């Protein structure tokens, strides 16, 4: 088996570019087709709410698929599952172009998500395979940059595609992006981890593997602390349309600009993280950023409920909140999967599933507790920071400091 020479600068750049392409597929799949909902509802003779179920089925596929793809990445290496996943994604995307009923669209989006999951899980596992902790967090910062930029670019790009062409062309473009990524994986990516036949794909060993990962103090502490803190972002995504367009009364165009400005905080701080890592450890940055997130979250809660902040003050506070997430997220992810080598794929999959599940819960709670004010959103954001901080401080006492400790599983 040929492995990647990570010390070669050109190879390193190509690898990071491939990881970036893989990372971008998920956000583009979620956001790019949203502007086409009205046209899709009209063509498929249904309502926009029914079309929205295709987004729900995609999220369900992401949650399930990440748990499945982790063991596959550990058993068969990184490259083969990536190729199969991308082929499934491309086939499902082409299927979405040809659908004639909303039910078919919902099913195909679920299948598309299953193929997409490998591209979401593999970059973290590959990063763990090839980079030391210091570079690990830096690479994850670059991937966070793509995750931040993609949701801004995807809906804008999708709106132009739908306006000047057809909604089906969105899925054609997604298929082409995946095809280009597939070619890069086949011809430019060298396997980062050899297949391991000892990794069982039977349900019981898989559950035991996930259980072993969860029992690791370092994974438990940083995965849950990072996931709970990042849940504040999902709550914001769910509640921000009401907060800005209904409560503050801004236009749709202004909302887009506000969304971009706030997202810039996440993007900029994720890049600042690489600089900070030259002076501070990942553990120090996680503690400081989640502490700041908690303080900022309660400032937002006090300002929103009292009405002191106003529009511009709210934008500024949420911008700062996103800055803390841009630092905490790549470091909690790096620290979560650091103790694993053999089971890095399972650890990465479980990490992704936890983040998705906790984020979906936070987003759902903004709707459950909706009282026609922004208070529930502010409460959930403040609570996510506080819960993450408490868990982090309590869990750090049990975190093993020795890096790359292999977890024994049955």
N, C-alpha and C positions, 0 to 999 in steps of 0.2 A: 504493500500500500504506500503510495506517495502522500506525504503530508505537506502542509503549507509551511514554507519558510517565512515565519513572521518577522524575521530580522531584515529581510530584503524589503527596501522601501517601496519599490514598485508593487511587489506582491501584497504588501500591507495596504497600499492605497486601493488596489483592485478588490481585496477582501472587504475592506470597509465600505466600498461602493456597492458590492453585492449585498452586504448586510443592510445597507440603506435601502436598496430596492426592495428587499424582502420585508423590511419594516414598513415601508410606505404602502404596500398592497392593502393591508387591513384598513387604515384610515380612509384611503381612496374608495375602497369597497363600501364603506359605511356612508360616506358623505357625498360622493360625487353624483349619485343618482337622486338625491333628495329634491333638487329643483324640478325633476321630471315627474313628480307624483301626480300633479293635475293631468298632464298629458297621458300618463300611464293609466290613470283611472278612466279617462275618456275612451282610450283605445280598447281597454279590457272590459268596458261596460260595467264598472263598479264604482265604489266610493273611494275617496282618498284614505279614509280610515282603514278600509280593507287592504289597500296597497301598503299601508303602514305595517301591517302584519308581516310583510316580507322583511322589514327591518328587525322586528321581534324574532322572527325565525333565524335571522342571521346571527343575532346575539346568542340565541340558544345554541346554535351550531358552534359558535366560538367557545362557549363554556364547556360543552361536551368534547369538542374536538381537541382542545388544549390538553385535556386529561388523557386522551387517547394518543395524541402525537408524542407526548413525553416518553412513554415506554418504547414507542416505535423508534424514536431517535436514539435511545439507549441500546436497543437490540440490534438495529441494522445500520448504525452509524448515522451521520448527519445528511449525507448526500442523497442516498436512495429515497428516504422518506420525503425529502424536499422535492425531488423530481416527480414522484408520484402525486404529492399534494398539489403541485403546480399544474400538473396535467388534469387532475380532477377539477381544479379551479377554472382552468381554461374551458374545459368541456361544459361546466355548469354555466359559465358566462355566455358561451355561445347558445346554450339552451335558453337563457333569459332573453336573448335576442328574438328567439323563435316562439315564445310563449303566446298563447291565445286566451288563457284564462288566468285569473288572479291566483287560483289554487296552485297552478303549475309554477307560477312565479315564486310563491311562498316556499314550495318544496325545493325548487332549484336554488333559491337563496340559502336555504339550510345546507344543501350539498356544497354550494360555493364556499360557505363558511368553514365546513369541514376541511376542504382543500386549503383554505387560507390559513388555518390554524398552524400548520407546520411552519409557514413563513413567519408567524408571530413568535413561536416558541424557539425555533432553531437559532436565531441571531444571539439570544442570550446564552444558549448552551455553547455555541461556537466561540463566543467571546470568552466564556469560562474555560474552554478547551485550550485556547491559544494565547491569551494575554494574562500577565500577572495582575494582582489586585489593582495596582496603581493605574495601569493602562486599561484594565477592565472597566473601571469607573469612567475613564476618559472616553472610551469607545461608546459606552452606554449613554454618555452625555451627547455624543453626536447623533445617536439614534433617537434620543429625546428631542433633539432639534428637529429631526424629520417628523416625529410624531406631532410636534407643535406646529410645524409649517403645513403639513398635509391637510389637516382639517380646515385651514384657512384657504388654501389653494383649490382643494377638491370641489367645494360647492360653487365657487366662482367659475372655475373651469366648466363644471357640469352645467351651470346656468347658460353659458354661451353655447355649449353643444346642443342643449335642448332648444334654445331660442333659434338657432340657425340650421339645425339638422333635425334628427329624430331622437327620442329618448333611447331607442335601441342602440344608437351609436355610442352611448355611454358604456354599455356592456361590451361593445366591440373594442373600445379603447382600453377598458380594463383587461380584456383578453390579450390585447397586444402588449400591454405593460407586463403581464404575467409571462407571455411568450418570450419577451426580451430577457426577463429575469431567469426563465428556465434555460435559455441558451447560455447565459452567463454562468449559471450553476453547473451545467454540463461541461462546458469547455474551459472555464477559468477557475473553478473552485476545486481544490484538492481536499479530500476527506480530512476532517480535523480529529476524528475519533474512530478507531477501528470498531467494526461490528462486534457485539458480545453475545454469543449464543447462550450464555448463562442467564441472561435477562429473560425472564419468562413473560409471555403475553397472556397467560391465564389470569382470570379476574382476581383470584385470591392473592397470588404473588404481586400483582400490580397494586392491589389495595394495601398489601403489606409494605410495598416500596413507598407508597405515598405516606403510609403511617410512619415509617421510619424517617422520612424526610420531615414530617410534622413534629416528630419527637425531638429532633435536633434543636437545641436551645437557640442557636444562632439563627437558623431558618425561621423558627417560630417567632422570635422577637422581631427581626427586621422585616420579614414578609408581612406580618400582620400590622406592625407599626407603619410600614410604608403603604400598605394597602388601605388602611383606615385613613391615614393622612391624605392619600390621593383620592379617596372617596369624596372629599370636598370639591374636587374638580368636576366629578360627575354630577354632583348636586348643582354646581354652578351651571353646567351645560344644560341641565334640565330646567332650571329656574330662571336663567338669565333673560330669555325672551320676555317673560312677564315682568321681571325686574326693570328692564330698560324700556321696552316698548309700551307696556301697559302702565306700570307704576310711575315711571319718569316721563313717559310720553314721547320718546324719541322715534324718529322715522326708521324704516327698514334699512335705508342706506346708512344712517348714523349708527344703527345697531351693528352693522357689518364693520364699520370703522372702529367702534368700541371693542368689538370682539377681537379684531386684529391687534389693537393696541395692548389689550390685556394679555393676549397670547404671546406678544413680544416679550413680556416679562418672563414667561416660562422658557422661551427660546434663549433669551440673553443669559439668564441665570444658569441654564444648563451648560452653556459654554464657559461661563465664569467658573463653574465647578471644576473644570479641567485645570484652571490656573490655581484655584484654592488648594487643590490636591497636592500641589508642589510644596505647600507649607503645612497643611493640616491633614490629619488622617480622615478616612471615610467615617469612622465612628464619631469623631469630633464634629464633622460637618452635619451628620444626621441629627445629633443631639441639638446642636445650635439651630438648625433650620426648622426642626419640628417645634422647638420652644418658641421661636419667632412666629411660626405659623399659628400657634395657639394664642399668643398675645394679639396678633393681628386679627385673628378670627373673632375674639371678644371685642376688639375695637370696632369691627364691622357690625357685630350684633348690637352694641350699645349705640352706635351711630345710626343704624337703620331704625331701631325701635324708637329712638328719641327724635329722629328726623333731623339731626344735626348735620350729618354728612352732606346731604344733597347729592346731585348727580355727579359732579366732578370729584367730590370727596370719596364717593362710593367707588368710582373708577380707579382712583389712586390707591385705595386700600386693597381692592381686589387685585390690582396690578402687583402690589407688594406681596400679597398672598401667593400669587402664581410664581413670584421670584423664589419664595421658599420651597415650593414644590419642585422647581427646576433643579434645586440642589439636593433635596432629600431623596427624590425618586431614583436617580441613577445610583446613588450610594447605598440605599436600602436594597436595591436589586442586586448590586454587586456583592454586598455582604451576605445576602440571603443564600446565594448559591455558591459562595466561596468554599464551604466545607465539603462540597461534593465534586467528585471527578467521574467515578463510574456512573453515578445516578444524576449527573448534571441535567440531562434531558428531562427526567421526571421532576426534578426540583424546579426547573424553569417552567415546565407545564403547570405545576401546582401553583407556582408564584403567579403566573398569568391568570389562571382560573380564579385564584383568590382576589386578585385585583379587579377582575371583571365582575365577580360576584358581589364584592363589597361596594364597588362603584354603582352597580345596578341597583343594589339595595338603597344606597343614598339617594340616587336619582328618583327611585320609586317613592321614597319617603317625602320628597318635596311635593309630590302630588297627593299622597295620602293625607298629609297635614295641611293641605292648601286651605287658607282662610282669607284669600283675596288680599293678602298683604305679603311683603317680602320677608316677614319675620321667620317663617319656617325655614326658608333658605338660609338665612343668617344663623339660625340656631343649629342647623345641621352642619354648616361649615365650622362653626365654633366648636361644636361637640366632637367633630372628627379630629380636629387638632388636639383637643384635650385628651380624648381617649387614646390617641396615638402616643402622646407624650407619656401618659401614665404607664401604658404597656411597655414603651421603650425603656423607661427608667427602671421599672420592675424587672424586665427581662434581661437587661444588661448585666445584672448580677450573676446570672447563670450562663451567659454566653461564653462559650469556649474560645479562648484567644488564639489557639493554635490553628493556623490556616490549613485548608485542604484536608481536614480530617474525614476519612471515608466512613460513610454510614453503613453499618451492617444491616441487611434486611433478609427476611426469610425468602 
